Amino acid sequence: MFNFYLFKIVLFQPPKGKGGGKKAPAIVIDGVDTSEMTREKLEQFTLRVKEELDKEREERNYFQLERDKIRTFWEITRQQLEEAKAELRNRERATEEAKEENEALLETEKQKIKHLKYEQQAAAAALRAENLVALKAAKEEHAEQELELLNDKRMLRQEIREKALAAQDELRRAKLVHAEELSKARDDFQEKARQIEDKAEKKLHETKVELTVKHRMEIAEVEERKNKQLSDLIAHHDRAFIDLKSYYNDITLNNLGLISSIKQQMEEMQKVKERAEKVAKDAVAEAKNLREPLEAAIIDNKELKRQMSNYDRDKAALAAKTKQLASLEKQFEVLKWEYEVLQVRFDRIEKERNELKSRFSRAVLEVQQKVSLKTSLLEAKLKSLEARDLGPKEIHNLLKLKDTQIEDLHYEAARLRKAHDDLLATYEAKLTKLGIPPEELGFKPLRAVTVAGLSPVLGMGPAGLVTNDKV
């Protein structure tokens, strides 16, 4: 920071008088007139000015040094800038040289790619020819396998017919044996039922007679005991009445003896009464004991009747099962006839399917041969055009023409694929109409062929016509 000491020097000029002369101007420093300053103040002022002067000189020297440093730095920077520009020019020259080398290398690589493309096309043509030969061989092998499978199928069908006939014979024999066993079992069952009925009736009659006689005897015994007890009671009461009468006659004679005799008589009468009640209870218990065998006999009778009803129900069930067996035999005959009719229909449909398959195979093979021929011609034309070294415009027109031809080939392939799908749909609809599920045919139609490196397409080779026969 620079400190400046300001000196304000003001010059005062007095107004000119009319008759006055000139005077020296007054000098003002810091608001004080120098003419009025003392010597000490002037010395102080001089010292202060000197210090300020020394300070200004030091600052000037410092700024000169800084200026020299800046100039030196500027010179160094300018030299570095010139060196950088020279290096930049060298780099640009090297870049141009590298660019020229890259262009030359690119041209060489283009030539190599062109040669490789030619070699690849030649290899593709050879591979295509090999594939055609392999496809033809595969088709012949498939035809042989199909003939073998058809022969096996005919043999299996003949074997199935023989087994069906053997099963029918076995069924007839089993029916005869079953009928004989059934008639024999029916006779045995009826005989046993008659024996059981006779035994039950005989036992029921005997039990009824026995229980009736026993019941009558027991009733007679009870009546006899009851009459005896009644007669005893009457006689006893008569004796008691006589004794009582004599007691009343002799009551006036001996009261104490009479009282004692009456007590004895009362005790005897109580004992007699108790004995009579006991006899009555025994008779009731005996009647209950006789009632239990009677109830058991009644229960046995009900059980025998239930067995008879079960026998009738089993007999009715046997008749119903016999009728059901006859109905099932009729249904079996009807189903057998329907199976033979369906077998004839299946043979006819299979024959139609084989004819359609052979026609479709021939059509696809013809189209493939045409496409292969067109492809070979196009490749030959492409080679001749490459040898002619055409211009960019001619190459563009040629590529456009080839794209059009490729689109036509794709359209033809799509048309064949659609025809194949329509044929399969018609075949499956006809099978469904005839009531034959497609799963029972023994094979599954292939709708697409997977070519290496491409998506599955249809109609790209004879392999697209074969089917996977189930073993």
Secondary structure by P-SEA (a helix, b strand, c coil): ccccbbbbbbbbbccccccbbbbbbbbbccccccccccaaaaaaaaaaaaaaaaaaaaaaaaaaaaaaaaaaaaaaaaaaaaaaaaaaaaaaaaaaaaaaaaaaaaaaaaaaaaaaaaaaaaaaaaaaaaaaaaaaaaaaaaaaaaaaaaaaaaaaaaaaaaaaaaaaaaaaaaaaaaaaaaaaaaaaaaaaaaaaaaaaaaaaaaaaaaaaaaaaaaaaaaaaaaaaaaaaaaaaaaaaaaaaaaaaaaccccaaaaaaaaaaaaaaaaaaaaaaaaaaaaaaaaaaaaaaaaaaaaaaaaaaaaaaaaaaaaaaaaaaaaaaaaaaaaaaaaaaaaaaaaaaaaaaaaaaaaaaaaaaaaaaaaaaaaaaaaaaaaaaaaaaaaaacccaaaaaaaaaaaaaaaaaaaaaaaaaaaaaaaaaaaaaaaaaaaccccccccbbbbccccccccccccccccccccccccc
